[in-house]
Amino acid sequence: MISIIILNYNGRDFIGKTIESVLFGDFQDFEVIFFDNNSLDGSYEFVKEKYSGHRKIKIIKSSKNLGFAGGNNKAFEYTKGEVVFFLNSDAFIEKNCLVKIHEFFNDHKDAGIAQCKIKMAKEKDFIENAGNYSDTLGLAYIIGYNEKDNDQYEDVRKIFTANGAAFAMRREIFEKLKGFDEDYFLLYEETDLCWRARIAGAEIYYLPMALVYHLGSASFQKKKKRKKAGSLDSTYLFIRNRMDSMIKNYELKNLAAYLPAHLVFMFFYSLYYLTRGRFESFISLYKAVFYNLFHLKHILDKRKIVQKTRVIRDSEFFKKNYIKSFSFVRIINKVLRKNVDK
C-alpha cells in the first residue's frame, strides 16, 4: 500500500483538485493522510465537509503550524503503507502516477526514494524539476527548471536529492532517519533528508513516467503577500538550514574545507544584497549564520547521529557528480535564471 501525505496550509484554492487527482487515479491500494497545519482560510473545513465520509481519507488538523518538516513527521504517524508519498497540496498527479511509483519500488529493491517528474501546472509544456544536485558549498541546483519539455529528461536515473513537492520514500528508511529535521520548519528540509538517506546507503531515483503538475509554492507565496512582523523569512530559513545540513552531513575533512568557504561566500553574498538595496536579506543572512553559531552544540549532537548511519563516503558523491565543485559561473546563472533552492 502507498500512504499519501498531503500537508496543507491555506490551500483552499487548490486542495480539492489535488485530492481528486489522487482519488480518481488508476491505482487503488492507497490511503490519504490529509494533515492541516492550522490553516486560516477555511481549507480544513472544506476538506472535512466534502471528504470526511471517504473511507480512504484520514483528516487531521494540527492546533498550530508545525511547518513542512514537523507537519509531515506528525502526519507520518498516521500512515500504514510500506511506501509513503509526500505530495504538496498544490500538486496534481496524472492518473497512472501511483501505478508507476508502485511498480518501480517493486522492481527496484535498492530504491529508497523516488521523485516524480514535476511540470508547471500553469505552463504544462515546461519542466519545474527533474531532480536536484548540490555543490560543495551546499547550494542546491534544480535540473531542468523552466526548460521546455522536449523529452530531454525521459530516462530513469539516479539523482542526489529529490524535490519535496512530489516524492515517495520507503517507510523503513524514513523511520531509520527519524524523518525530517524539525528544527528546519520549512525549506531545505527535503534536501537534508535525502542527503542523510544517501549517507545511510539509500538510492534516490528520478521517475519521468510518474508525472505531477505543480503550481509552485502557492501557499508559501500567499503567506508572503500577507507578510507581517515575525512571518516566514525564506532567506533566513534557507541559509540557516543549509549550514545546519553541511555541519551535520559532511565528513570532518570536507566540513573543515567547505564550511569556511561557505562563510566567505556568504560574506560576499551579503555585499550583493547591500548593492541591491535588499537590507532585510542582508540582516537575515547574518541572523542565519549566528543562529548556527549559537546552536552549534545542538547541531553537533545531531551530527553524531548522522555520522553513525554512514555507509557511503563523501568521495562517492563527488565522484558521481551528485555534489559538484563550486563554480562562480554556475552561481551567476543560478541567480539570473532563479534556478534555485537557494
Helices and strands as residue ranges (DSSP letters): E 2-8, H 15-23, E 30-36, H 43-51, E 57-61, H 67-76, E 83-88, E 91-93, H 97-107, E 111-120, E 127-129, E 132-135, E 140-142, E 157-158, E 166-170, H 171-177, H 189-199, E 203-214, H 218-225, H 234-249, H 252-275, H 279-294, H 296-308, H 314-319, E 323-324, H 328-337
